[in-house]
């Protein structure tokens, strides 16, 4: 179970930090806005164990072109647990609308798997740009160092705005260097209405390194990830709620989780109380 737990931990990292609930990088708003994002989650793991965790993230718009964020995250699966600090930022470039956005995020921390402690480090940087009024492209580079697994995970993504409310996206990530062995394909739909929003998607492919013997032959291939997720969101005043259900199968280790995210829009400077 310990090896399975760290495989799930690594899968969560390579799938964009809980890919089911991860949003697009924060885009600056037209006016200053402060947000506090709180999440809590619970999960079951095949074999009779499970886990849970939570995070808190503060986001602040700086003018109309930049946003910064900071926070912390804690997760526990079976007898493994880890805590990370989070820093992020996004900057809009150029004139006119829509603009090109560059972004970066860093997750640094540590955890324990029962038999030993491990270091957790994840850094990502990318760019979001428009090819046509309806088609956008995302290029991202992600560096992962978790326990004995490390490597780079570049990703190419395309998003198509079918309607002003419906966005379809697809991406492919293929690890380079290190021993990640990840080759992940993601398909996702996002709906954004005035009173209701939703998301659904699937992810599949190898998500963790293979095991080799002393002469370099594969003893056990890298575990494959199969994931499906669906969520629904609703704004209530200054608070936005998002409930997501997620199912993962990492080489036969099945994890089912429920995540509740709450985004509180704090009053910006100059706004009436």
N, C-alpha and C positions, 0 to 999 in steps of 0.2 A: 504493500500500500504506500510505503514511503516513496518508492520510485515512481509510482503512478501519480502521487500527489505533486511531485516536482515536475513531472511531465505536463500535468494540468496547469501548474503555475507558469511554465514556459509557454504553453499554448495561449494562456490569457495575455501574455506579454506580446507575442508575435501577432495576435489578432487585435492589434491596436488598443491594448489595455481594456479588456472587456469589450470586444468589438461590438457586441449587441447594443450597448448603451452609449458607446462613444459617439459624440457629435462631431460635425465638421469643426475644424479649428475656428476659434472665436473670431468673428468679423466685426470690425469697428462699427458702431452705430452713428447715426447722424448727430446725436447729442450725447453728452456725458452720461454714463449709466454705470452704476455699481450693482453687481449681482453676487449673491451668495448661493452656491450650489451644494446641497446636502444630499448624500445618497446612503442608502442602507440596503443590504442584500443578504439573503439566506439561500443555502443550497444543500442538496443531497448528493452523495457520491456513492456509486455502486460499491457494495461490500458492507453497507450498513452505516457508513460514516457520512459526514457532510462538513458544512462550514458556514461562514458568513463574514461580514465585514462592513465597512462604511468609509466614507470620505467626506471631506469638507474642502471646498475650493472658493476662493474669493477672486472675482474678475472685476477689472476697472477699465472703462474706456477713457482714453486720453485724447481729447478732441474728437475728430471724426476719422482719424487715420490709424489709430493704434489702440491696442488693448493688451493689458498685462494680467497675469494671474499667479496665484500662489495657493498651496494647499497641502493636505496630507491624506494618505490612504492607508488603511489596514485591511488585510485579508487573511483568512484562515481556512485551510482545506485539510481535512483529516488531522494528522499530527504536525502539519506544516503551517507556518505563519510567517508573514513578512509585513514590514511597515516602510513606507516611502514618503519622502517629501516631494512636492511637485512645484515646478516653476514653468510658466508658459508665456508666450507673447505672440502677437500678430501685428503686421504692419501693411497698410494699403499703399500701393505705389502707383504713380502716374496720375493723369488728369482724366476727367470724365467719369462715366458710370456705365457698365461695371468696371471696377478696378482689379488689378492683379494684387493678390495678397501673398506675402511670405510669412511663415510662422515657424515656431520652434517650441519644443517642450522637453523637459528633463525630469526624470523620476530617479531619485537616488535613495537607497535605504539598505536594509539588511533583514534577514529572516533566519529561521531555524527549521530543519527538516526532521528533527528528532535525534538523528545520529550526529549531526554536525550543523554549525551555523553556515550561512552563505551570504554573499554580497549580491545586492540587486541594483543594477544600473541600466537605465534605458534613456537614450537621447534620440530625438527625432527633429528633422527640419524639412520643410517642404515649401512648395509654391502652388497656388491656385490661380488659374488664369482662364479666360474665356476665348474659345476659338470662334464661336458664332453666338448670336443672341441666345440660343438654346443649348449649346454644347460647351462644356467646360472640361478642363484637363487638370489633373493633380499629379505632381511629381514629388515623391517623398523618399528620404533616406532615413533609415532607423538603425541605430547601433544598440545591440543587446548584449549584456554581460550578466548572466544569472547563474550562480553556482559554477559548474564547470562548462556551461554552454555559452558560446560567444560568437559574434559575427555581425555582418551588415545585412540589412533587409530592405533593398530598394523596392519601391512600389510605383506602378503606373495606374492611374484611375481616370475614368471618363464618366461624366454626369450629363444626362439629357433631361431638360425641362420639358416634359410632355405637355403640361399646362402650368399656369402660374402656381398651382397648388401641388402638383405631382412631379416628383423628381425621381428618375431612375438612374442608378449608378452601378458601375462594374469596375473591379480593380484586380490586378494580379501582382503578387509580391514574390520575389525569388531571392533567396539568400545568396550572398557572395562572400567568400572567405569564411574563416572560422569553421564551426562544426554544427551550425543550426540545422541545415538540411531542410529548410522550410520552402515550400512552393504552394502558395495559397491563392485561391480564387474566391472573390467575394461578389455577390449580386445583392442589391438592396433597393427597396422602394421606400420613399418618404412622402407622406402627405401632410400638408400644412394648411389647415383651415383656420378661420377666425375663432371658432369655439372648440375645435377638436383637431388633433393631429395624430398621426400614426406612422409606424415603421415596421418593416418586415424584411428578412433577408436570410441568406444561406452563405456558409463558408465551408470550403473543403480543401484538402491537400495535406501533405506531410507537414508537421508542425514542430518537430523536435528532432535532435540528432540521432543517427544510427549508432549502434555499438559495434566497434571493431576489435579484432584481436591484435596480438603483438606484431603480426606481419601485414596488417592492413586489410584483412579480409572481413567482410561484414558478418558479424555474429547474429545481430538482430537488427532488422531495418528500422528506420525512424518511425515512431508512431504517427498514424494518420489522424487528422482532425476532421470530423463532420459536425457542423454546427447549424442550428436554425434558431431564429429569434423573431419575436413579434412584440410590438409595444403600442401603447395608446397614451396620449397626453391631452391635458386639458388645462387652460389657464383659468385661474380664479382670482380676480383682482390683480394684485401685484405678484402673485405666486403662480408658477407654472409647475404642474404635476406631470410626471412621466412614469408609467408602470410597464416594465419589460419582463417577459418570460424568455428564458434562454435554455437550449438543450445542446450539450456537447458530448461527443463520443470520441475519446482519445485512445485509440487502440484497444477498445473494449471497456475502458474505464468511462462510465457514463456519469455526467454531472448535469443536474437540473437546477436552475436558479431563478429566483425572482428578485428583481431590483426595483426599488422605489426611489426616484430622484425628485427633488424639490428645488426649484430655482426661485429665489426670492429677489425681486427687483427692489433694491434699496433706493430711497429717494436721492436723486442727484442734487448737487449744489444749486441753489437758486429756485428749486421747486417748492411749492407750498406744502406744508406739513398737513 
